[in-house]
Amino acid sequence: MSTITPTIIFLALLGGLIPAVFWLWFWLKEDKLHPEPKSLIFLSFLAGMLATALAYPIERFIASGGEIFGYHFLRLPLGDLSLLFLWAVTEEVLKFAAIYIVALRTRFFDEPIDAVIYCITIALGFAALENTLFLFTPLSGGEYVASILLGNFRFVGATVLHVVASALVGICLAFVFYETRGKRILYGALGLGVAIVLHTLFNFSIIITEGEYLNQIFVFLWVTVIGVLYLCEKIKAMPPRSHLLYPKTGIVTNLPYNHISKS
């Protein structure tokens, strides 16, 4: 029987964290003019890891058919598709809830691109712990080559998926950064819905093709990354609205986003 030793834990954490930290360094360059506080970035990353820890038992419960005391409360009419959809809902909702609590209500969320940066940061924290958990099995069995291959696979696949899915939510929030609360809620829900659908279809496409078209699926995902980068440039080019007019009072203010979120 394989055992989990401190060395295996260290290697799994290393394999999970290094790709995520690399991606984090890459995406933080998108906000190099007005960088976010390192402490809040770190906290957002940890919040993503916590979201993974919360998602794991929820997903196991869903996979069991919602079994409680031998009774199954969940019926999955579409089989794998329903299961993958509910897993995607779990992960994307937990990621969004975590970043909303940790970062989106702070005074540091004061420009449109921040929405994308914080959403991507929490996605990378989520992917870091998820990748670590995936690496435990091959490492504990002494399959180090398989561990490297799995790490590379998740580096170009699952990690990028989490980044793209959460980035889409952030992009939707960024484009309505200066709009009314109702519009921000609508676009946030839209972005979350798109993220869930993308997440579900990515995983389902790998299953139904049995990995035969894996390269094509990854190419599509990386093309989406290019699209995200393009939209980030559009967001950074948005003119700042330093004069926001309250229609009922005629008062002009230049308060940041979080101070007008109750409008």
C-alpha positions as CSV (number, residue, x, y, z in Angstrom):
1,M,0.0,0.0,0.0
2,S,1.3,3.4,-0.9
3,T,1.8,6.0,1.9
4,I,1.8,9.7,1.8
5,T,5.1,11.0,3.2
6,P,6.3,14.6,3.9
7,T,8.4,14.3,0.8
8,I,5.3,13.4,-1.3
9,I,3.4,16.2,0.2
10,F,6.2,18.6,-0.6
11,L,6.5,17.4,-4.2
12,A,2.7,17.6,-4.7
13,L,2.6,21.1,-3.4
14,L,5.6,22.1,-5.5
15,G,4.0,20.6,-8.6
16,G,0.7,22.4,-7.8
17,L,2.0,25.8,-6.8
18,I,4.8,26.4,-9.3
19,P,2.6,26.5,-12.5
20,A,0.0,28.6,-10.6
21,V,2.6,31.1,-9.4
22,F,4.0,31.3,-12.9
23,W,0.6,32.1,-14.3
24,L,-0.1,34.6,-11.5
25,W,3.2,36.4,-12.3
26,F,2.1,36.5,-16.0
27,W,-1.3,37.9,-15.4
28,L,-0.3,40.4,-12.8
29,K,1.7,42.2,-15.5
30,E,-1.7,43.2,-17.0
31,D,-2.0,45.6,-14.0
32,K,1.5,46.8,-13.7
33,L,0.6,50.5,-13.8
34,H,-1.6,50.3,-10.7
35,P,-0.7,47.0,-9.0
36,E,-2.9,45.6,-6.3
37,P,-1.6,45.2,-2.8
38,K,0.6,42.0,-2.5
39,S,-1.2,41.1,0.7
40,L,-4.6,41.2,-0.9
41,I,-3.3,39.2,-3.9
42,F,-1.9,36.6,-1.5
43,L,-5.2,36.5,0.4
44,S,-7.1,36.0,-2.8
45,F,-4.8,33.2,-3.8
46,L,-5.4,31.5,-0.4
47,A,-9.2,32.1,-0.8
48,G,-9.0,30.1,-4.0
49,M,-7.3,27.2,-2.3
50,L,-10.0,27.3,0.4
51,A,-12.6,27.2,-2.3
52,T,-11.0,24.0,-3.6
53,A,-11.2,22.5,-0.1
54,L,-14.9,23.3,0.1
55,A,-15.6,22.1,-3.4
56,Y,-14.1,18.6,-2.9
57,P,-16.6,17.3,-0.4
58,I,-19.5,18.9,-2.2
59,E,-18.5,17.3,-5.5
60,R,-18.1,13.9,-3.8
61,F,-21.6,14.3,-2.4
62,I,-22.9,15.1,-5.9
63,A,-21.1,12.2,-7.4
64,S,-22.7,9.9,-4.9
65,G,-26.1,11.0,-6.0
66,G,-26.6,13.1,-2.9
67,E,-26.5,10.0,-0.7
68,I,-27.5,10.5,2.9
69,F,-28.1,7.4,5.1
70,G,-28.3,5.2,2.1
71,Y,-30.9,7.4,0.3
72,H,-30.0,9.2,-2.9
73,F,-31.5,12.8,-3.1
74,L,-30.1,13.6,-6.5
75,R,-31.2,12.3,-9.8
76,L,-28.9,13.0,-12.8
77,P,-31.1,12.5,-15.9
78,L,-28.2,13.3,-18.3
79,G,-25.6,11.2,-16.6
80,D,-22.0,12.5,-17.0
81,L,-23.2,15.8,-18.5
82,S,-25.4,16.5,-15.5
83,L,-22.6,15.5,-13.1
84,L,-20.0,17.7,-14.9
85,F,-22.5,20.6,-15.0
86,L,-23.1,20.4,-11.2
87,W,-19.4,20.2,-10.5
88,A,-18.8,23.3,-12.7
89,V,-21.5,25.2,-10.9
90,T,-20.0,24.2,-7.6
91,E,-16.5,25.4,-8.5
92,E,-17.4,28.6,-10.3
93,V,-19.9,29.7,-7.7
94,L,-17.4,29.0,-4.9
95,K,-14.6,30.9,-6.7
96,F,-16.9,33.9,-7.3
97,A,-18.2,33.9,-3.7
98,A,-14.7,33.8,-2.3
99,I,-13.4,36.6,-4.4
100,Y,-16.5,38.7,-3.8
101,I,-16.0,38.4,0.0
102,V,-12.2,38.8,-0.1
103,A,-11.5,41.5,-2.7
104,L,-14.5,42.9,-4.6
105,R,-15.9,44.8,-1.6
106,T,-12.6,46.4,-0.6
107,R,-11.4,49.9,-1.3
108,F,-8.6,48.4,-3.5
109,F,-11.2,47.4,-6.1
110,D,-11.0,50.8,-7.7
111,E,-10.6,50.3,-11.5
112,P,-12.1,48.0,-14.1
113,I,-9.1,45.8,-14.7
114,D,-9.0,44.9,-11.0
115,A,-12.0,42.7,-11.5
116,V,-10.1,40.5,-14.0
117,I,-6.9,40.4,-11.9
118,Y,-8.7,39.3,-8.7
119,C,-10.9,36.7,-10.5
120,I,-7.8,35.2,-12.1
121,T,-5.9,35.2,-8.9
122,I,-8.5,33.3,-7.1
123,A,-8.8,30.9,-10.0
124,L,-5.1,30.2,-9.8
125,G,-5.3,29.5,-6.1
126,F,-8.1,27.1,-6.8
127,A,-6.1,25.4,-9.5
128,A,-3.0,25.2,-7.3
129,L,-4.6,23.1,-4.6
130,E,-6.6,21.1,-7.2
131,N,-3.5,20.2,-9.1
132,T,-1.7,19.3,-5.8
133,L,-4.5,16.8,-4.9
134,F,-4.3,15.3,-8.4
135,L,-0.6,14.7,-8.0
136,F,-0.9,12.8,-4.7
137,T,-2.0,9.5,-6.4
138,P,0.9,9.1,-8.9
139,L,3.5,10.4,-6.5
140,S,2.4,8.1,-3.7
141,G,2.7,5.2,-6.1
142,G,6.2,6.2,-7.0
143,E,5.2,7.1,-10.6
144,Y,7.3,10.2,-10.9
145,V,7.3,10.3,-14.7
146,A,3.5,10.1,-14.7
147,S,3.4,12.9,-12.1
148,I,5.4,15.1,-14.4
149,L,3.2,14.3,-17.4
150,L,0.1,14.9,-15.3
151,G,1.5,18.2,-14.1
152,N,2.2,19.4,-17.6
153,F,-1.2,18.3,-18.7
154,R,-2.9,20.3,-16.0
155,F,-0.6,23.3,-16.7
156,V,-1.7,23.6,-20.3
157,G,-5.3,22.4,-19.7
158,A,-7.1,22.5,-16.4
159,T,-5.2,25.5,-15.0
160,V,-5.8,27.5,-18.2
161,L,-9.5,26.5,-18.0
162,H,-9.9,27.9,-14.5
163,V,-8.1,31.1,-15.6
164,V,-10.3,31.6,-18.6
165,A,-13.5,30.8,-16.9
166,S,-12.9,33.2,-14.0
167,A,-11.4,35.8,-16.3
168,L,-14.7,35.9,-18.3
169,V,-16.6,36.7,-15.1
170,G,-14.0,39.5,-14.3
171,I,-14.3,40.9,-17.8
172,C,-18.1,41.1,-17.6
173,L,-17.8,43.0,-14.3
174,A,-15.0,45.2,-15.7
175,F,-17.1,46.4,-18.7
176,V,-19.9,47.5,-16.4
177,F,-17.6,48.8,-13.6
178,Y,-19.2,52.3,-13.7
179,E,-22.8,51.2,-14.3
180,T,-25.6,50.8,-11.9
181,R,-25.7,48.0,-9.3
182,G,-28.5,46.2,-11.2
183,K,-26.5,46.1,-14.4
184,R,-23.4,44.9,-12.6
185,I,-25.4,42.0,-11.0
186,L,-26.9,41.1,-14.4
187,Y,-23.5,41.1,-16.2
188,G,-21.9,39.2,-13.2
189,A,-24.6,36.5,-13.5
190,L,-24.1,36.4,-17.3
191,G,-20.3,36.0,-16.9
192,L,-20.8,33.3,-14.2
193,G,-23.2,31.4,-16.5
194,V,-20.8,31.6,-19.5
195,A,-18.0,30.3,-17.2
196,I,-20.1,27.4,-16.0
197,V,-21.0,26.4,-19.6
198,L,-17.4,26.7,-20.8
199,H,-16.2,24.6,-17.8
200,T,-18.8,21.9,-18.4
201,L,-18.2,21.7,-22.1
202,F,-14.4,21.5,-21.7
203,N,-14.6,18.5,-19.4
204,F,-17.4,16.8,-21.3
205,S,-15.6,17.2,-24.6
206,I,-12.6,15.3,-23.2
207,I,-14.8,12.5,-21.9
208,I,-16.9,12.0,-25.1
209,T,-13.8,12.1,-27.4
210,E,-11.9,9.9,-25.0
211,G,-8.9,12.3,-25.3
212,E,-8.7,11.8,-29.1
213,Y,-9.0,15.5,-29.9
214,L,-7.2,16.7,-26.8
215,N,-4.8,18.9,-28.8
216,Q,-7.6,20.6,-30.7
217,I,-9.4,21.2,-27.4
218,F,-6.3,22.8,-25.9
219,V,-5.8,24.9,-29.0
220,F,-9.3,26.3,-28.6
221,L,-8.6,27.0,-24.9
222,W,-5.4,28.9,-25.7
223,V,-7.1,30.9,-28.5
224,T,-9.6,31.9,-25.8
225,V,-6.6,33.1,-23.7
226,I,-5.6,35.4,-26.5
227,G,-9.1,36.7,-26.6
228,V,-9.0,37.4,-22.8
229,L,-5.7,39.3,-23.3
230,Y,-7.2,41.3,-26.1
231,L,-10.2,42.2,-23.9
232,C,-7.9,43.1,-21.0
233,E,-6.3,45.7,-23.3
234,K,-9.7,47.1,-24.2
235,I,-10.6,47.3,-20.5
236,K,-7.3,49.1,-19.6
237,A,-8.1,51.6,-22.4
238,M,-11.5,52.5,-21.0
239,P,-11.6,56.2,-20.1
240,P,-11.9,56.7,-16.3
241,R,-15.1,58.3,-15.2
242,S,-13.9,60.6,-12.4
243,H,-17.1,62.6,-12.4
244,L,-20.1,60.4,-11.6
245,L,-23.5,62.2,-11.3
246,Y,-26.1,61.1,-8.9
247,P,-29.4,61.8,-10.9
248,K,-31.6,62.7,-7.9
249,T,-29.2,65.1,-6.2
250,G,-27.1,66.4,-9.0
251,I,-24.0,65.8,-6.8
252,V,-20.9,65.1,-8.7
253,T,-18.4,62.7,-7.1
254,N,-15.2,60.9,-7.9
255,L,-15.5,58.1,-5.4
256,P,-14.2,54.7,-6.4
257,Y,-16.4,51.8,-7.4
258,N,-16.9,50.2,-4.0
259,H,-18.2,53.5,-2.6
260,I,-21.0,53.7,-5.3
261,S,-21.9,50.0,-5.3
262,K,-25.1,50.7,-3.4
263,S,-26.4,53.1,-6.1
